[in-house]
Amino acid sequence: MENEKILNIKILVTGKNGLMGCALQKTQTPGHEFVFIGREEVDLTNEQEVESMFRILKPDWVIHTAAKVGGIGGNINEPADMFHKNILMNTHIIHYAYKYNVQKLLAFSSVCVFPDGIPVLREDLMQQGEPYHTQFAYATAKRAIDSQIKSYKKQYGERQYCSIIPCNIFGPEDYYNLQSGHVIPSLIHKIYLAKKNNTLLTVWGDGSAKREFIYSHDIARIVLEIINLDTIPERIIVSNNNQITIKDMVERLCYEAGYEREIIWDTTKPNGQHARPSDLTLLNSLIQKPNYTNMNMALKDSYNWFEINYPKVRM
């Protein structure tokens, strides 16, 4: 009977048309019933719609990936939207998950929640200082996931609710806006246009900043392993602990895309934080040898997907 119960879990996944929602649809595990919800079905900023969703679907577990996202440009130009929409979505999802007795919840946070200037990112350092100034609004809204989970556990009792803190995720079906997208999808779009129009590629900053990147299908597999654990931590960093410079990543992506012209580095634009290395002690203690896709192959797959599907992509 116990195995039968485990094999009949209903898992609600928000953000079905986003980067992680699409990746989870392709990596969903057999034995569970997955229900994917997008903005066309439910407006997660609307409390009544969220309450109705939980009341009708009655999920056992939830993976909350939906978010208002953006790169450096999006965070600089739309801080109010970043804060308002994310704080509402996260607040409603966590509140009604508790109200409708959801036993496990994984809510996607962001690596930008960490204080600026700390040498290594570690779960217990999340709230130990101000986040980087250009990401303050988005980071504050994402930090609130952790605060809300703590508050609800204290008042209502223990549930296995967790903040998933990913490094920079990339992959097919990303958000490719040139002004407000994250670094890799924005670059994919820029490289595509530079190739198509035979123009030079311009990249923000000098390329010296270091980042960790993880392929969306890799993090989808890891997240499904985490939610199936007997005991889930309250927060966990998910990364591949392989920092590369933006310059290195751009050159790799240009190679995989077949762009062979000069790259112009616009040093009048910000680099962002210099480095954000992760301590993956907790992840490696729970997941034995996470399976990471070769970076060059993942970049090639991501660029090829965009090229095949352009212009019918999110941008």
N, C-alpha and C positions, 0 to 999 in steps of 0.2 A: 504493500500500500504506500510506503514511503517513496519508493521510486516512481510509482504512478503519479503521486502528488507532484514530485519534482518535474516530471515530464509534461505536466499540464499547467505550466505557468504562463499567464498572459502578460506580455511586456509591451508597455506603451512607449513609443519613441517619438519625441517631438522633433520638428525641423526636418521633415522627410525629404524636402527638396534641397536642403543645404548640403554642404560638403560632408559632414559626418552622417547625416541622415541617409544620404545616398550610399555611403560606404557601408553602413550597417545593413542596409537592404541587401547588399551583395555578399555580406559575410555572416548573415544571421544563421544561428545554429539550429539544427533540427531538434524536435522534442519540445520546443516552446512555441507559443502563439504570439507572433509579433504583430502589433498594430501601429502603423506609421501615420502620423498626423502632420499636416502642413497648414500654412496660414489660410489656404483656401477652404479648409474645413473648420478651423477654430482660430479665432484671434486670441492669442495667449495674453495680450494686454487687457482683455476684457474679462473681468472676474466672473460674470454670469456665464459666459461661454466656457470658461475653464471648469467651473463647478459642474456644469451640465455634462461636459466631456467625462469627468471622473464618475459622475453618477450613472451615466449610461454604459461606459466601457468597463468600469470596475476592474482596473488593472491590478495585478499582484505586484509587479515591479515597474519602475519607470526609468528610462534613460532620457534625460532632458538635454538635447543638443541645440535647440532653437535659440537664436540670439540675433541682435542687431550688431553687425561686425564691421570692422574697418581697419585699415593699416594706419600709418602715421598721419596721412592726409585726412582720413576719416575722423580720427580722434581729435585732430586739431580743429577741423571745420565743423564737426557736428557733436560737440560734447554733450549738449542738452539731450539730443535724441539718443545718444549712446547710453546716458544715464537713465533717462526716463523709461525707455522701452525695455531695457534689460532688467531694471529693478522691478518693473511690473510683472514681466514674464516669470522671473525667478520666484518672486514673492507668491504669486498665485499658484504656481506648480507645487512648491514645497508645502504651502498651506493646505491645499486640497489633497495632496498626497497623504498628509497626516490625517485629515478629516475622513478620508475614505480608506484608511487602514492599509495603505501601500507599505509593504514590508521592506522593500529594498528600493533605493533611489540613487542614481548616479547623475549629478548635475554638472555640466561642463562649466568650469571656471576659465581662467586664463593665466598664463605665465606672467602677465603684466601686473598681477595683483601684488607681486613682491616689492619690498621697499627698494628704492633706488640706491645703488652703491654697495649692496651686500656682495661679498666675494663669491658665495655659492648659494644657490636656491635650495632651501630645505623646508619641508612642510611646516615645521613649527615656527618658521620665521615670517610667515605670510603677513601678519599684521604688526610687525615690529618697526614700522616707520612709514613715511610717505611714499607712495608709488612715483614712478617717473612722471614728470610734470605734463608731458604731452598726452599721457594716457590716464590722467587722473580720474576723469568721469567714468570711463569704461571699467577701469580697475576697481574703483569704489563700488560700482554696481556688482561686479563679480565677487569682490570680497564679501559682500552682503550675503552671498550663498552660504559661506562658512558661518557667519554670525547667526543667520536664521536657523540653520541646522542645529547649532549649539543651543540656541534659545528654545527651540521646539523640543529637543531632547530633554532639556532641563525641566520644562513645564509638563510635557506629556509623556515622558518616558522614552526608553531606548528604542530606536529603530535603526536599521542599517542604511543610513543615509550618508552620502559621500560627495565631496567636491573633487571632481576630476580636473587636475591642473595640467593641461597639455602644453608642450612647447609649440613652436610654429607648425601648424598642420597645413599640408598641401595635398593636392590630388585632383583627379577628374571631378567635374561638376562643382568647381569652386565659384567664388564671386570675383569676377574679373574686371571690376571697375578701375579705370585708370587713375582716378583721383583718390579713391577711398578704399581700394582693395588692399589685402595683405601683400607682402613683398613678392612672393613667388607668382600668384595669379596675376598681379598687376604687370610683372615683368614678362610673363608669358604673352600677355596681350600686347605689350609694347614691342616685344621681339617679333611677334607675328606681323604687326603693322609695319615695322622697319623693313622686314623681308619683303612684304607685299609691295610697299611703296618705294623700295630701294633708298631708304633714308638711314641716317645714323641713329643708333640707340643711345638715349640719354637716361642715366640712372641717378637717383638722388644720393647725395653724400659722396664720400671718398672710397667706400667699399671696405673700410677697416673694421667696422663693427662685426662682432661674432654672434652667431645665432645657432641654436639647435633646431633642426627641421625633422619632422616625422611624416611619413606617408599616411594618408587617411585610412587606407585599408589595413595598415599595421596597427594603428591605434584602435580601429574598430575591433580587430581580433583580441587585442589586449583588454579592452573594455568589457567584452563579452566574457572573458576569463575572470575578470574582477567581479562582475555581478553574480557569477556562479560560485564564488568563494563562500565557504561557510560563515566566515567573519570578514566584514568589509571595514576598512579603516575610515575615519571621519574625513580625511583628505589625503590625496595621493598625487604626486607628480608623475606624469607619463611622458617620457622622452626617450631618445636613443643615446643621450649623453655623448654626442659627437658634434662638437662645435666646429663650424666652418665660417670663414669670413664671407661677408656679402659679395666681395670681389670674386672669391673662389666659386661661390654658388652661381653668380651671374655668368662667369666664364663657362662653367659646366653646362648651364642651361642653354647658352648660345651654341655650344658645340652640339648638344643633342638636337637643337632646333635647326642646325645648319646655317646659323647666322655668322658670317665671316668678316663683317666690316668692323670699323673702329667703334669702341664704346666710349661715350662721353660721360665723365663723372662730374655731376653738378654739385660742387662743394658749397654752393650758397644754400643748399637744402640740408636739413638735419640728418644726422646718422642714426639718431635714436641712442638708446643705451649702448655702451661699448661692448659689454659681454654679459651673458646670463647663463653660466654653467649650472647644471642641475646635479643634486645629490640623489641618486637613484637607489639608495640603500633599501628603502621601503618597497619599492616596486620589485626589485630583484629578490627580495625575501619572500614575495607572494607569488610571483610569476617566474617559473623556471625557464631561463634562456628565451626571452621574448624574440619572436621571429621578425627581423627587420629586413625590408626590401633594400637591395642595393640602391644607393642614392642616385647614381646615374641612370639606372633603369627606371626608377620612380619618376625622375624628372622627364625622361623621354616619354614615358607613358602619359604623363600629365600634359606635356606639350602636344603630343599627337592627338589626344582626346580633344583639346581645344581647337586644333587646326581642322579636325574632321567635323566638329560641331558648330564652328563659327559660321554665321553670327548668332545662332540660336543658343546662346549661353547667357548666364546671369551676369549682367554688367550695368 
